[in-house]
Each structure stands twice: as C-alpha cells, then as structure tokens.
Amino acid sequence: MSLLGDRIKKSCKNLLRSLLLLFISFQFASAQSFYSTDPNYIKKRSEKKAFQSFYPDTTIEKANRFIDRNFMGNIGLSSPEYVLKFNSRSLGFKLMETHLDDYTIKKEDVEYYRTKGPFAELSGIAGSKQLQLFRLLFSNTFKQKLNITLKLNRYTSQGFYSKQQSFTNNFYASTNYTNKNKRFGFTGYILVNNNRFQENGGIINDTLRQQDLLVSKELIPVKLSSASRDNRELSAQYSNWFKLNKDSSKLHTYIGLRSAYSSLKYRYKDLNSGTDNYYFLFYTDTAKTIDSTHLRTFNNEVNLTFRSQKKNFNLDLGYENEIAQLWQYTDTSFMNHLVNLKMDHLIHM
C-alpha cells in the first residue's frame, strides 16, 4: 500500500506543477483579471450540505485572519491549540488528536464544486520568522456533468523560540458527477496531509526572566535539542448513488454505496534523548529514540434513503463496516459494525 501511496503522491505533484505552469502562463499572457457577475457561476457542497452559491471574496479587510490559530509560545510545540472545541466527532475508531490539527485538511472539510467554466484562485502571505503561506484552488466542470477540483494549502514558519520550525503541506483532489437525467451520480476524493515540526520541550526556565525580556527568543535555551515529529495522512473515498423509482413518484428512493481508505503515520524522533535529560523515566535499547505508529482503516457502507417529492420528509437507513489495523509495539486489529438511522421531517408554515 505504501508503494501505491507514493505513486499517487507523485502523480498529484506532477499534475499540480502542470496546472501551476498553465496558470502562470495565462497570467502573463493577460494583463487583466475578469470575474463573472453570475452569482451561480460557482457552487460548492460538503458531505453533509447541499450545493450552495460560492462567489469569490476579493476583499482584503480580514487578511490578517489567514489561518484559524497561530500561537507559537512557550509550550514546547510548534503551534499548540488553545481553543476548546465542543463539536462531536464522527463514529468509528480514532487513535488520537494530532499536533497541529488546525493545519490539516480534515475529511469533513473536503468540498465538491460545480462551475460554469474554469476557476482558479491563488493567495500567498509572507511575514517575519520565515512565515510563508500559500493556497491554491482550481476547479472546472466538463459538459456541466463531471467536475474536478484541486486544493493545496502550504504553511511554514520558523517559530519564536529555538527548535520550533514547522512545515505543513496539505492537498486534495475531489470529483463529482451527475448524469443528465439525474438518476445516477458519484463523488470521490484523494486527501494528503503532511506535517513536520520540531519540539523543544519549552524553555529551560519555564517562564521568561526579567533579564531575558529584551533578548531574542531564539537565543534562550530550550529543553530538547533534536526532537521532531512527522505526521502523514493519506485518505481516499468513493461513493455513488442510484435512484430506484420514477421521477413522478411521491416518495423518491435512493441507494448509496461508499468505500473509504485511510492511512495515518505518526513518527517521533529524538536523537539526543540520552543527553538532554528531559525525560523523567524512559527505557531504550539504543542510543536514540525513534518511535512510530501506523493506523490503517477500511470502511464500506450501504445506505437506503427515502425522500418525499416536496422534500419535507427524509429517512436514511444505513449499515457500515469498519476494519482498523494498528501497528505500534505489536499489531492490533479492530472491527466495528455501525448501523445508522436518521429521519428529518420539515413542516412548512
């Protein structure tokens, strides 16, 4: 599976480079930028929401809010998360919350687009501490049926203190299709997340001393001199739906099939674990620490949906099978059987 993942990543990189060259050539060939005045020129949807109009926002009023959170203080990590979240996570097996989770594209964040022509959007920000942010979005719909969308987020920063370099590279390609009579359609995506960052364990004195207030934070000693993490994710999903009865029926019936694959790799490395005296207690059989965790999941799901013609009643019945394989000290396998039932009834006043 690793060989297949490397081939997919290489193909995505080559395709992205070709699109970048094409877009740059187009920009140099034309001295003006044109925007369609059609509010429905671009529509987008997520897994849980229907298609809605999406018009490009060209204002620079909130340019400073380019990313959700960017704290790089004295806590030992490149960019810890300080905000408490109350959202419920999806059903199924999950190992842990990863560091720099705000800088990954989650599965529920993958979006599908429909356009009346090609659309490309580029944005970039550069700041102090070698801060660089680059975002790309490209989408095109062929013959008003098949859409292909590419999205890239790239973020890197040196950090405030020593040993806080962080690098994030996130990419996904999504596609969706609906046939002419709207009785069949499918969606799919490939998602790649790659986070690499250093951990310094915090500064030695835990808090800043008064004599250090005017000293560059990069010169303040830290607890870990050679610790780093490398988190990688590769996910893919394909789902389709079929309409089983006629359009004139009062109750429309759909059957949907979904298959998904996910591979998560968490790697921690500390080449100076025996000399930094950071760990209170540890056991090692070598002169260095190299830990890794690999989680792989397979999901298959079938859904039956009943929807009234007036769209005021909706009933979903589904079954999902999940197989999770975890590699740490020894191999472990889990299997989940999930049954879902959801009913929506809307009353129009």
C-alpha positions as CSV (number, residue, x, y, z in Angstrom):
1,M,0.0,0.0,0.0
2,S,2.9,2.3,0.7
3,L,4.1,1.9,-3.0
4,L,0.7,2.8,-4.2
5,G,0.6,5.8,-1.9
6,D,3.9,7.0,-3.2
7,R,2.7,6.7,-6.8
8,I,-0.4,8.7,-6.1
9,K,1.5,11.4,-4.3
10,K,4.0,11.6,-7.2
11,S,1.2,11.8,-9.8
12,C,-0.6,14.6,-7.8
13,K,2.6,16.6,-7.6
14,N,3.2,16.4,-11.3
15,L,-0.4,17.4,-12.1
16,L,-0.2,20.3,-9.7
17,R,3.0,21.5,-11.2
18,S,1.5,21.4,-14.7
19,L,-1.6,23.4,-13.5
20,L,0.7,26.0,-11.9
21,L,2.7,26.5,-15.1
22,L,-0.5,26.8,-17.1
23,F,-2.0,29.3,-14.7
24,I,1.2,31.4,-14.6
25,S,1.4,31.4,-18.4
26,F,-2.2,32.6,-18.5
27,Q,-1.5,35.4,-16.1
28,F,1.5,36.7,-18.0
29,A,-0.4,36.5,-21.3
30,S,-3.2,38.7,-20.0
31,A,-2.8,41.9,-18.1
32,Q,-6.3,41.9,-16.6
33,S,-8.4,39.7,-14.4
34,F,-12.1,39.1,-15.1
35,Y,-14.8,37.9,-12.7
36,S,-18.2,36.5,-13.8
37,T,-21.1,38.5,-12.5
38,D,-23.2,35.3,-12.4
39,P,-23.8,34.5,-8.7
40,N,-24.2,30.9,-9.6
41,Y,-21.0,30.6,-11.6
42,I,-19.5,28.6,-8.8
43,K,-21.4,26.3,-6.4
44,K,-19.9,24.1,-3.7
45,R,-21.0,21.5,-1.2
46,S,-19.6,19.3,1.6
47,E,-20.5,15.7,2.6
48,K,-23.4,17.0,4.8
49,K,-24.6,20.0,2.9
50,A,-26.2,20.6,-0.5
51,F,-24.7,22.7,-3.3
52,Q,-24.8,26.5,-2.5
53,S,-23.6,29.5,-4.4
54,F,-20.0,30.4,-3.8
55,Y,-18.7,33.8,-5.1
56,P,-15.0,34.7,-4.8
57,D,-14.3,37.1,-2.0
58,T,-11.7,39.7,-3.2
59,T,-11.7,41.9,-0.2
60,I,-8.6,42.4,2.0
61,E,-10.4,43.6,5.0
62,K,-9.5,40.5,7.1
63,A,-6.3,39.5,5.5
64,N,-4.7,39.1,9.0
65,R,-7.1,36.2,9.8
66,F,-5.5,34.0,7.2
67,I,-5.5,30.9,9.5
68,D,-7.5,29.9,12.5
69,R,-4.9,29.9,15.2
70,N,-1.2,30.6,15.1
71,F,0.2,30.5,18.7
72,M,3.9,29.8,19.0
73,G,4.5,30.3,22.7
74,N,6.5,28.5,25.3
75,I,4.7,25.1,25.5
76,G,7.3,23.0,23.7
77,L,5.3,22.5,20.4
78,S,5.4,24.4,17.2
79,S,1.9,25.6,17.3
80,P,-0.3,24.2,20.1
81,E,-4.1,24.5,20.1
82,Y,-5.5,26.7,22.9
83,V,-9.2,26.8,21.8
84,L,-11.5,24.3,23.4
85,K,-13.9,22.7,20.8
86,F,-17.3,21.2,21.6
87,N,-18.1,19.6,18.3
88,S,-18.8,15.8,18.3
89,R,-16.6,13.6,16.1
90,S,-17.8,11.0,13.7
91,L,-18.5,7.4,14.6
92,G,-15.7,4.9,14.3
93,F,-12.2,4.2,15.5
94,K,-9.9,7.1,16.2
95,L,-6.4,6.8,17.7
96,M,-5.7,10.4,19.0
97,E,-5.8,14.1,18.2
98,T,-2.6,15.0,16.3
99,H,-0.5,18.1,17.0
100,L,-1.0,21.0,14.5
101,D,-4.5,19.6,13.9
102,D,-5.6,23.1,12.9
103,Y,-3.2,23.0,10.0
104,T,-4.6,19.8,8.4
105,I,-7.5,19.4,5.9
106,K,-9.9,17.0,7.7
107,K,-12.1,14.6,5.8
108,E,-15.2,16.6,6.6
109,D,-13.5,19.7,5.2
110,V,-13.3,18.2,1.7
111,E,-15.6,20.1,-0.7
112,Y,-17.1,19.4,-4.1
113,Y,-17.6,22.2,-6.7
114,R,-19.7,22.8,-9.8
115,T,-18.7,25.6,-12.1
116,K,-19.9,27.0,-15.4
117,G,-16.2,27.3,-16.6
118,P,-12.7,27.1,-15.2
119,F,-11.9,28.8,-11.9
120,A,-8.5,29.4,-10.3
121,E,-7.7,31.2,-7.0
122,L,-4.2,31.8,-5.6
123,S,-3.2,33.5,-2.4
124,G,0.1,33.9,-0.6
125,I,1.3,35.6,2.6
126,A,4.9,36.1,3.9
127,G,5.9,37.5,7.3
128,S,8.5,37.5,10.0
129,K,10.1,34.4,11.4
130,Q,10.2,33.0,7.8
131,L,6.4,32.7,7.8
132,Q,5.1,31.7,4.5
133,L,1.5,30.7,3.5
134,F,0.4,29.6,0.0
135,R,-3.1,28.5,-1.0
136,L,-4.3,27.3,-4.4
137,L,-7.8,26.3,-5.6
138,F,-8.6,25.2,-9.1
139,S,-11.9,23.8,-10.3
140,N,-13.5,23.0,-13.7
141,T,-16.7,21.3,-14.8
142,F,-16.8,19.4,-18.1
143,K,-20.0,19.5,-20.1
144,Q,-22.0,20.5,-16.9
145,K,-21.6,17.0,-15.5
146,L,-18.1,16.0,-14.4
147,N,-16.2,18.3,-12.1
148,I,-12.5,18.1,-11.0
149,T,-11.2,20.3,-8.2
150,L,-7.7,20.7,-6.8
151,K,-6.8,22.4,-3.5
152,L,-3.4,23.0,-1.9
153,N,-2.5,24.6,1.5
154,R,1.2,25.1,2.3
155,Y,2.4,26.7,5.5
156,T,5.8,27.0,7.1
157,S,7.3,29.1,10.0
158,Q,10.5,29.2,12.0
159,G,8.7,29.9,15.3
160,F,9.6,32.3,18.1
161,Y,11.8,30.1,20.2
162,S,14.6,27.8,19.1
163,K,13.7,24.4,17.6
164,Q,10.2,25.4,16.6
165,Q,10.4,25.0,12.8
166,S,7.1,23.8,11.4
167,F,6.1,22.7,7.9
168,T,2.7,21.8,6.6
169,N,1.7,20.7,3.1
170,N,-1.9,19.7,2.6
171,F,-3.6,18.7,-0.7
172,Y,-6.7,17.1,-2.0
173,A,-8.4,16.4,-5.4
174,S,-12.1,15.9,-5.4
175,T,-14.5,15.0,-8.2
176,N,-18.3,14.7,-8.6
177,Y,-20.6,13.7,-11.4
178,T,-24.4,13.6,-12.1
179,N,-25.8,12.2,-15.3
180,K,-28.2,14.1,-17.5
181,N,-31.5,12.6,-16.1
182,K,-30.2,12.9,-12.5
183,R,-30.7,9.2,-11.7
184,F,-27.0,8.4,-11.0
185,G,-24.1,10.2,-9.6
186,F,-20.9,9.8,-7.7
187,T,-18.3,11.7,-5.6
188,G,-14.7,10.9,-4.7
189,Y,-11.5,12.4,-3.3
190,I,-7.9,11.8,-2.5
191,L,-6.5,13.7,0.5
192,V,-2.8,14.1,1.5
193,N,-1.7,15.8,4.8
194,N,1.9,16.1,5.7
195,N,3.1,17.9,9.0
196,R,6.7,18.1,10.0
197,F,7.8,20.1,13.0
198,Q,10.3,20.4,15.8
199,E,9.6,20.1,19.6
200,N,11.8,22.0,22.0
201,G,10.1,20.9,25.3
202,G,9.7,24.5,26.3
203,I,12.4,26.9,27.5
204,I,14.6,25.7,30.4
205,N,13.3,28.2,33.0
206,D,9.6,27.6,32.0
207,T,8.9,31.3,32.2
208,L,10.8,34.3,30.9
209,R,13.1,36.1,33.4
210,Q,13.2,39.8,33.6
211,Q,16.7,40.0,32.2
212,D,15.6,37.9,29.2
213,L,12.8,40.2,28.1
214,L,14.9,42.1,25.6
215,V,16.9,39.1,24.4
216,S,16.0,37.4,21.2
217,K,13.8,34.4,21.9
218,E,15.9,32.3,19.5
219,L,18.9,32.7,21.9
220,I,17.0,31.4,25.0
221,P,18.0,27.8,25.9
222,V,15.4,25.1,25.4
223,K,15.0,21.6,26.9
224,L,15.1,19.5,23.7
225,S,17.8,19.9,21.1
226,S,16.9,17.3,18.5
227,A,13.3,16.2,18.8
228,S,10.9,16.2,15.8
229,R,7.6,14.7,14.6
230,D,6.5,13.7,11.2
231,N,2.7,13.1,10.8
232,R,1.4,11.9,7.4
233,E,-2.1,11.0,6.2
234,L,-3.4,9.5,3.0
235,S,-7.1,9.1,2.6
236,A,-9.3,8.2,-0.4
237,Q,-13.1,7.8,-0.8
238,Y,-15.5,6.9,-3.5
239,S,-19.3,6.9,-3.2
240,N,-22.2,6.7,-5.6
241,W,-26.0,6.7,-5.6
242,F,-28.8,5.4,-7.8
243,K,-32.4,6.5,-8.0
244,L,-34.6,3.4,-7.9
245,N,-38.1,4.7,-8.8
246,K,-39.6,7.1,-11.3
247,D,-39.4,10.9,-11.0
248,S,-43.2,11.1,-10.8
249,S,-43.3,9.0,-7.6
250,K,-44.4,10.8,-4.4
251,L,-41.6,9.1,-2.4
252,H,-38.2,9.0,-4.1
253,T,-35.9,6.1,-3.2
254,Y,-32.1,6.1,-3.4
255,I,-29.5,3.5,-2.7
256,G,-25.9,4.7,-1.9
257,L,-22.6,2.8,-1.7
258,R,-19.4,4.2,-0.1
259,S,-15.9,2.8,0.2
260,A,-13.1,4.6,2.0
261,Y,-9.4,4.0,2.9
262,S,-7.2,5.9,5.3
263,S,-3.5,5.6,6.3
264,L,-2.1,7.6,9.2
265,K,1.6,7.5,10.2
266,Y,2.9,9.3,13.3
267,R,6.7,9.4,13.8
268,Y,8.6,10.8,16.7
269,K,12.4,11.1,16.7
270,D,14.8,12.3,19.3
271,L,18.5,11.7,18.6
272,N,19.7,13.2,21.9
273,S,17.2,11.6,24.3
274,G,20.1,10.2,26.4
275,T,21.9,13.6,26.8
276,D,19.2,16.2,27.1
277,N,17.9,14.9,30.5
278,Y,14.4,15.8,29.6
279,Y,12.5,12.6,30.2
280,F,11.8,11.6,33.8
281,L,11.9,7.9,33.0
282,F,12.4,6.1,29.8
283,Y,13.7,2.7,28.6
284,T,15.8,2.3,25.5
285,D,17.8,-0.4,23.8
286,T,19.7,2.0,21.6
287,A,21.4,5.4,21.9
288,K,18.5,7.2,20.3
289,T,14.7,7.3,20.3
290,I,12.7,6.6,17.1
291,D,9.0,5.8,17.7
292,S,6.3,5.3,15.1
293,T,2.6,4.5,14.9
294,H,0.8,3.4,11.8
295,L,-3.0,3.2,11.6
296,R,-4.9,1.9,8.6
297,T,-8.7,1.8,8.2
298,F,-11.1,0.4,5.6
299,N,-14.8,1.4,5.5
300,N,-17.6,0.1,3.4
301,E,-21.1,1.4,3.8
302,V,-24.6,1.0,2.2
303,N,-27.4,3.5,2.6
304,L,-31.1,3.5,1.7
305,T,-32.8,6.9,1.5
306,F,-36.5,7.8,1.2
307,R,-37.3,11.4,0.3
308,S,-40.7,12.9,-0.4
309,Q,-41.3,14.8,-3.6
310,K,-41.9,18.0,-1.7
311,K,-38.6,17.5,0.2
312,N,-40.3,17.9,3.6
313,F,-39.6,14.3,4.7
314,N,-36.3,12.4,4.6
315,L,-35.4,9.0,6.1
316,D,-31.9,7.4,6.0
317,L,-31.1,3.8,6.8
318,G,-27.6,2.5,6.6
319,Y,-25.0,-0.1,7.7
320,E,-21.2,0.4,7.8
321,N,-18.4,-2.0,8.4
322,E,-15.0,-0.6,9.6
323,I,-11.7,-2.5,9.9
324,A,-8.8,-0.8,11.7
325,Q,-5.3,-2.1,11.8
326,L,-2.9,-0.5,14.3
327,W,0.9,-1.0,14.3
328,Q,2.8,0.0,17.5
329,Y,4.7,-2.4,19.7
330,T,2.6,-5.3,18.2
331,D,0.0,-5.4,15.5
332,T,-3.6,-5.0,16.6
333,S,-6.9,-5.2,14.6
334,F,-10.3,-3.8,15.3
335,M,-13.6,-4.3,13.6
336,N,-16.7,-2.1,14.0
337,H,-20.3,-2.7,12.8
338,L,-22.3,0.6,12.7
339,V,-26.0,1.0,12.0
340,N,-27.4,4.4,11.4
341,L,-31.0,5.7,11.3
342,K,-31.8,9.4,10.6
343,M,-35.2,10.9,9.9
344,D,-35.9,14.6,9.0
345,H,-39.5,15.9,8.9
346,L,-39.9,19.6,7.8
347,I,-43.2,21.4,8.4
348,H,-43.8,24.4,6.1
349,M,-45.7,27.2,7.8
